[in-house]
């Protein structure tokens, strides 16, 4: 099988979508499949793709700009220059790129698969995107909730497969030297650490986390909040920085700025999961999955998260108690209070967290299911 992958920017600094795609492509390449990557902008993951891709092709745009003949020619030139081989299939990492994906599949007469990692941002798409979505042979949703969100805008149920995300267990695992790691991060041994990892964007509910943390500090100042990530989903870089500064100001206004550290983008998140007592995912939107949850729990660190989107599909069984109402800082505070001292009260919790992830969110299983979906559309 030859998989022609569409990616906006292969960068670990954008979020989980790009990391999931890298895992998928590398996993398929390891099984003997050819991978060709079409991308718009270079990112820090491009070197890893170079290790296994048959072709790396930079294109001008995945959107058809019909305002000028020059841009239209560039668009179709990019499509024509894409090499195909026996059993080729187009695989788009975002639904935003379905116009290019559909026309590529139509012109080259090969099937088209689209990975649904986000809920639809509108119930009514423009005509080009509507046609592009209709031209998809198979969709892969990363959670049951994401599938439901897309059924709500008219996609056919029989066209959508569900494949939960899996991770590499060797990358994410507990530490045997907690004290040493804490020293490296400048955290005292008896300090409780609460962690947020993800985009610094409004829909992620970081204000709710800071407000709940401020309430927690009133009863225990021996606590620290680490916020790892950078603004991504903003119109401009300046707009993102303004939002980040508003969060910093909120911490100042609530009197907890000295206990809150904004770390920016962290390339290797494993060690900060390992030094943390709780990871919080306070999302306000319909979070499609929540890769951070399985990364953290694989490291033996429990997760407290909003009961929204695909998150309840991860936090099942005993971990269902770690869910709280989205946007409710008091509910978050209560759940944090019940969890943060687990090392003293329930020292086996970290091991149970890891076993839960190992049994349900296996990287090989994810590759198996995606491979099966791709092969199902190749005639």
C-alpha positions as CSV (number, residue, x, y, z in Angstrom):
1,X,0.0,0.0,0.0
2,X,1.2,3.5,-0.8
3,X,-0.2,6.2,1.6
4,X,-0.2,9.8,0.3
5,X,-0.5,11.8,3.5
6,X,-1.7,15.4,3.7
7,X,-0.3,17.4,6.6
8,X,-0.4,21.1,7.4
9,X,2.8,21.4,9.3
10,X,4.7,18.4,10.8
11,X,5.6,20.0,14.1
12,X,5.4,18.8,17.7
13,X,4.7,22.3,18.8
14,X,1.2,22.4,17.4
15,X,-0.4,19.7,19.4
16,X,-1.4,16.0,19.5
17,X,-2.7,15.8,16.0
18,X,0.7,16.0,14.5
19,X,2.2,13.5,16.9
20,X,-0.5,11.0,16.2
21,X,0.1,11.3,12.5
22,X,3.8,10.7,12.9
23,X,3.1,7.6,15.0
24,X,0.6,6.3,12.3
25,X,3.0,7.0,9.4
26,X,6.0,5.4,11.1
27,X,4.0,2.4,12.2
28,X,2.7,1.8,8.7
29,X,6.2,2.3,7.2
30,X,7.6,-0.3,9.7
31,X,5.0,-2.7,8.3
32,X,6.4,-2.3,4.7
33,X,3.9,0.3,3.4
34,X,5.2,3.3,1.3
35,X,4.6,6.8,2.8
36,X,4.6,10.0,0.8
37,X,4.2,13.2,2.8
38,X,2.6,16.3,1.3
39,X,3.0,19.4,3.6
40,X,2.6,23.1,3.6
41,X,5.2,24.3,6.1
42,X,8.3,22.7,7.5
43,X,8.3,21.8,11.1
44,X,10.6,20.1,13.6
45,X,9.2,16.6,12.8
46,X,10.3,16.8,9.2
47,X,13.6,15.1,9.9
48,X,11.8,12.1,11.4
49,X,9.7,11.8,8.3
50,X,12.8,11.8,6.1
51,X,13.9,8.6,7.8
52,X,11.1,6.5,6.4
53,X,9.1,8.5,3.7
54,X,9.4,7.6,0.0
55,X,8.6,11.2,-1.0
56,X,8.5,14.5,0.8
57,X,6.7,17.1,-1.2
58,X,6.1,20.7,-0.2
59,X,2.9,22.1,-1.8
60,X,1.6,25.7,-2.0
61,X,-1.9,25.2,-0.6
62,X,-4.5,22.6,0.2
63,X,-7.2,25.2,-0.6
64,X,-8.3,26.1,-4.2
65,X,-8.0,29.8,-4.7
66,X,-10.2,30.6,-7.7
67,X,-9.6,34.3,-7.6
68,X,-6.5,34.2,-9.8
69,X,-5.5,31.9,-12.6
70,X,-1.9,31.8,-11.2
71,X,-3.0,30.3,-7.8
72,X,-5.4,27.9,-9.5
73,X,-2.5,26.7,-11.8
74,X,-0.3,26.2,-8.7
75,X,-3.0,24.2,-7.0
76,X,-3.5,21.8,-9.9
77,X,0.3,21.6,-10.6
78,X,0.8,20.4,-7.1
79,X,-1.8,17.7,-7.6
80,X,-0.3,16.6,-10.9
81,X,3.2,16.3,-9.5
82,X,2.2,13.8,-6.8
83,X,3.5,10.3,-7.8
84,X,1.2,7.4,-7.4
85,X,1.9,3.6,-7.5
86,X,-0.1,0.5,-7.2
87,X,-2.6,0.5,-4.3
88,X,-2.2,4.2,-3.5
89,X,-4.6,6.0,-1.1
90,X,-4.9,9.6,0.0
91,X,-4.9,10.1,3.7
92,X,-5.8,13.6,5.0
93,X,-4.8,14.4,8.7
94,X,-7.4,17.2,8.8
95,X,-10.9,17.6,7.4
96,X,-9.9,21.2,6.4
97,X,-7.9,19.7,3.5
98,X,-10.7,17.6,1.9
99,X,-10.8,19.8,-1.2
100,X,-7.2,19.0,-2.2
101,X,-7.6,15.4,-1.1
102,X,-10.8,14.8,-3.0
103,X,-9.4,16.4,-6.3
104,X,-6.2,14.5,-5.9
105,X,-8.1,11.2,-5.5
106,X,-10.4,12.1,-8.4
107,X,-7.6,13.1,-10.8
108,X,-5.4,10.2,-9.9
109,X,-8.3,7.8,-9.6
110,X,-7.3,6.5,-6.1
111,X,-9.4,6.3,-2.9
112,X,-9.5,9.0,-0.2
113,X,-9.5,8.6,3.6
114,X,-9.9,11.4,6.1
115,X,-8.9,11.3,9.7
116,X,-11.4,13.2,12.0
117,X,-9.4,14.5,14.9
118,X,-11.6,17.5,15.5
119,X,-15.3,18.1,15.8
120,X,-16.8,20.1,12.9
121,X,-16.5,23.8,13.5
122,X,-19.7,24.6,11.6
123,X,-22.9,22.8,10.8
124,X,-22.9,24.3,7.3
125,X,-19.7,24.0,5.2
126,X,-19.0,25.9,2.0
127,X,-19.7,24.2,-1.3
128,X,-16.1,23.1,-2.0
129,X,-15.8,21.5,1.5
130,X,-19.2,19.9,1.2
131,X,-18.2,18.3,-2.1
132,X,-14.8,17.3,-0.7
133,X,-16.4,15.6,2.3
134,X,-18.8,13.7,0.0
135,X,-15.8,12.5,-2.0
136,X,-14.2,10.8,1.0
137,X,-14.4,7.0,0.8
138,X,-13.8,6.4,4.5
139,X,-13.5,8.5,7.6
140,X,-11.6,7.5,10.8
141,X,-12.8,9.2,14.0
142,X,-10.6,9.0,17.1
143,X,-13.5,8.7,19.5
144,X,-17.2,7.7,19.6
145,X,-18.1,11.3,20.5
146,X,-16.2,12.7,17.5
147,X,-18.1,10.3,15.3
148,X,-21.4,11.5,16.9
149,X,-20.4,15.1,16.3
150,X,-19.9,14.4,12.6
151,X,-23.0,12.3,12.2
152,X,-24.8,15.5,13.5
153,X,-23.7,17.4,10.4
154,X,-24.7,14.7,7.9
155,X,-21.9,12.2,7.5
156,X,-23.1,8.6,6.9
157,X,-22.5,6.2,9.8
158,X,-21.3,3.4,7.7
159,X,-18.5,5.6,6.3
160,X,-17.0,6.3,9.8
161,X,-14.6,3.9,11.6
162,X,-13.6,4.6,15.2
163,X,-10.0,4.1,16.2
164,X,-8.8,5.2,19.6
165,X,-5.4,6.7,19.9
166,X,-2.5,4.6,21.2
167,X,1.0,5.6,22.5
168,X,4.4,4.1,22.8
169,X,4.7,2.7,26.3
170,X,8.5,2.9,26.3
171,X,8.4,6.6,25.8
172,X,5.9,7.3,28.5
173,X,6.6,5.4,31.7
174,X,7.0,6.0,35.5
175,X,10.3,7.2,37.0
176,X,12.3,5.4,39.7
177,X,14.0,8.7,40.7
178,X,11.3,11.1,41.6
179,X,13.4,13.2,44.0
180,X,16.2,13.7,41.4
181,X,13.8,14.7,38.7
182,X,12.1,17.2,41.0
183,X,15.4,18.8,41.8
184,X,16.1,19.1,38.1
185,X,12.9,21.0,37.6
186,X,13.5,23.2,40.7
187,X,10.7,21.7,42.7
188,X,11.1,20.7,46.4
189,X,10.5,17.1,47.3
190,X,7.4,17.8,49.5
191,X,5.7,20.2,47.0
192,X,2.6,18.8,45.3
193,X,2.6,19.5,41.6
194,X,-0.4,20.0,39.4
195,X,0.2,20.0,35.7
196,X,-1.4,21.2,32.5
197,X,0.0,20.2,29.1
198,X,-1.6,21.5,25.9
199,X,-2.5,24.5,23.7
200,X,-2.8,27.8,25.5
201,X,-6.2,28.5,24.0
202,X,-9.5,29.6,25.5
203,X,-11.4,26.5,24.7
204,X,-8.9,24.5,26.8
205,X,-10.4,25.9,30.1
206,X,-7.1,27.1,31.6
207,X,-8.9,30.0,33.4
208,X,-11.0,27.4,35.2
209,X,-7.9,25.6,36.3
210,X,-6.2,28.7,37.6
211,X,-9.3,29.7,39.6
212,X,-9.6,26.2,41.1
213,X,-5.9,26.2,41.9
214,X,-6.3,29.6,43.7
215,X,-9.0,28.0,45.9
216,X,-6.7,25.1,46.6
217,X,-3.8,27.3,47.6
218,X,-5.9,28.9,50.4
219,X,-5.7,25.5,52.2
220,X,-2.3,24.5,51.0
221,X,0.5,26.8,49.8
222,X,2.8,23.8,49.4
223,X,1.5,23.3,45.9
224,X,2.7,24.4,42.4
225,X,0.9,24.6,39.1
226,X,2.9,24.0,35.9
227,X,1.4,25.1,32.6
228,X,3.2,23.7,29.6
229,X,2.3,24.8,26.1
230,X,1.9,27.8,23.8
231,X,-0.9,29.6,22.0
232,X,-1.8,27.9,18.7
233,X,-5.4,28.5,17.6
234,X,-5.3,32.3,17.3
235,X,-5.6,34.5,14.2
236,X,-2.2,36.1,14.9
237,X,0.9,35.4,17.1
238,X,0.2,38.7,18.9
239,X,-3.4,37.6,19.7
240,X,-2.1,34.4,21.2
241,X,0.4,36.2,23.3
242,X,-2.3,38.6,24.6
243,X,-4.4,35.7,25.7
244,X,-1.4,34.1,27.5
245,X,-0.7,37.4,29.3
246,X,-4.3,37.5,30.4
247,X,-3.8,34.1,32.1
248,X,-0.7,35.4,33.8
249,X,-2.6,38.5,34.9
250,X,-5.4,36.2,36.3
251,X,-2.9,34.4,38.4
252,X,-1.6,37.8,39.7
253,X,-5.1,39.0,40.4
254,X,-5.9,35.8,42.4
255,X,-2.7,36.1,44.4
256,X,-1.2,32.9,43.2
257,X,1.4,34.1,40.6
258,X,4.3,32.8,42.7
259,X,2.9,29.3,42.6
260,X,2.2,29.2,38.9
261,X,4.9,28.6,36.3
262,X,4.2,29.1,32.6
263,X,6.8,26.8,30.9
264,X,6.1,27.5,27.3
265,X,6.5,24.6,24.8
266,X,8.1,21.5,26.4
267,X,9.6,19.1,23.8
268,X,10.0,16.1,26.1
269,X,6.9,16.0,28.3
270,X,7.6,12.7,30.0
271,X,9.7,14.1,32.8
272,X,7.1,16.7,33.8
273,X,4.4,14.0,33.8
274,X,6.7,12.0,36.1
275,X,7.2,14.8,38.7
276,X,3.6,15.7,38.8
277,X,1.0,14.5,41.3
278,X,-2.0,15.2,39.0
279,X,-2.4,16.2,35.4
280,X,-5.5,18.3,34.7
281,X,-7.4,18.5,31.4
282,X,-10.0,21.2,32.0
283,X,-11.4,21.5,28.4
284,X,-14.6,23.5,27.7
285,X,-15.1,22.2,24.2
286,X,-16.0,18.8,22.9
287,X,-12.4,17.5,23.3
288,X,-12.1,14.8,20.6
289,X,-9.9,12.5,22.6
290,X,-7.2,13.8,25.0
291,X,-3.8,12.3,24.2
292,X,-2.4,14.1,27.2
293,X,-4.5,11.8,29.4
294,X,-3.0,8.6,28.2
295,X,0.5,10.0,28.2
296,X,0.2,11.1,31.8
297,X,-1.4,7.9,33.0
298,X,1.2,5.8,31.2
299,X,3.7,7.7,33.3
300,X,1.8,6.7,36.5
301,X,0.3,10.1,37.1
302,X,-3.5,10.3,37.5
303,X,-5.6,12.7,35.5
304,X,-8.5,14.9,36.5
305,X,-10.5,16.0,33.4
306,X,-13.7,17.6,32.2
307,X,-16.5,15.3,31.4
308,X,-16.7,16.3,27.7
309,X,-16.1,15.0,24.2
310,X,-14.2,11.8,24.0
311,X,-12.6,12.1,27.5
312,X,-15.1,9.8,29.3
313,X,-14.1,7.1,26.8
314,X,-10.6,7.1,28.4
315,X,-11.5,7.7,32.1
316,X,-13.6,4.6,32.6
317,X,-14.1,2.1,35.5
318,X,-12.5,3.5,38.7
319,X,-11.1,6.5,36.8
320,X,-14.6,7.8,36.0
321,X,-14.5,9.5,39.5
322,X,-11.8,11.8,38.1
323,X,-14.3,13.5,35.8
324,X,-15.8,16.9,36.7
325,X,-18.3,19.3,35.1
326,X,-16.7,21.5,32.5
327,X,-16.3,25.1,33.5
328,X,-17.0,24.4,37.2
329,X,-14.0,25.4,39.3
330,X,-15.5,24.2,42.5
331,X,-16.1,20.8,41.1
332,X,-12.5,20.8,39.8
333,X,-11.3,21.8,43.3
334,X,-13.2,19.0,44.9
335,X,-11.8,16.4,42.5
336,X,-8.3,17.7,42.9
337,X,-8.5,17.6,46.7
338,X,-9.6,14.0,46.6
339,X,-6.7,13.1,44.2
340,X,-3.6,15.2,44.9
341,X,-2.4,13.2,48.0
342,X,-2.7,9.8,46.4
343,X,1.1,9.0,46.9
344,X,0.4,9.0,50.7
345,X,-3.1,7.5,50.7
346,X,-3.1,5.1,47.7
347,X,0.4,4.5,46.5
348,X,-0.7,1.8,44.0
349,X,-2.9,4.3,42.1
350,X,0.0,5.2,39.7
351,X,0.5,1.6,38.8
352,X,-3.3,1.1,38.1
353,X,-3.2,4.2,35.9
354,X,-0.5,2.7,33.8
355,X,-2.1,-0.7,33.6
356,X,-5.4,0.9,32.5
357,X,-3.6,2.6,29.5
358,X,-1.5,-0.4,28.6
359,X,-4.6,-2.6,28.4
360,X,-6.7,-0.2,26.3
361,X,-4.6,2.3,24.3
362,X,-1.9,0.3,22.6
363,X,0.0,1.9,19.7
364,X,0.1,-1.4,17.7
365,X,-3.7,-1.7,18.0
366,X,-4.1,1.8,16.7
367,X,-1.9,1.0,13.7
368,X,-3.7,-2.3,13.1
369,X,-7.1,-0.5,12.9
370,X,-6.0,2.3,10.7
371,X,-4.2,-0.1,8.4
372,X,-7.4,-2.1,8.2
373,X,-9.5,1.0,7.3
374,X,-7.0,2.1,4.6
375,X,-6.9,-1.4,3.0
376,X,-10.7,-1.6,3.0
377,X,-11.0,1.2,0.5
378,X,-8.3,-0.1,-1.9
379,X,-9.8,-2.2,-4.7
